[in-house]
Each structure stands twice: as C-alpha cells, then as structure tokens.
Amino acid sequence: MTKLTGFDPDNLTEANISEVVELAWDDETSFDDIKASTGLSEPQVISIMRGHMKPSSFRMWRKRVSGRKTKHEKM
C-alpha cells in the first residue's frame, strides 16, 4: 500500500483523486487501508468514485465490491 503524501481530504487534487480511484479499484486494498493512507471513510471514497467514473463503471465497481471480504477487513 502506498502512503499518499501531502494529502488533504478537504482539498483533493486530480492526482489525489486518481490515487484514491486506483486504490478503490484494486481488489486487494480494503476500505480500512484506504482510510489509513488517505483519511477518507468508505462513504467518502464511494462519493469520489461516483463523481469521477462513468455511471456504468461505477455500478460495475459497486457490484464488485459490495460485501466483498477483501474490501471490508471486519467481515
């Protein structure tokens, strides 16, 4: 997992958004890992994904990660 440097969840740059999308798209990176490296909660990540992906791509991603153990460490 990469640690984002200079990351401010309130002022996202295109590079930060790209990194969040990449982390969220990766099946091996859990939402807990994303929270640890970026400070963004699962709903915030979902919101970023919704706003920066085509609707069909977002739906495909949500279907893939919903309930998936690798995306939710507590499961």
Secondary structure, 3 states (H helix, E strand, C coil): CCCCCCCCCCCCCHHHHHHHHHHHHCCCCCHHHHHHHHCCCHHHHHHHHHHHCCHHHHHHHHHHHCCCHHHCCCC
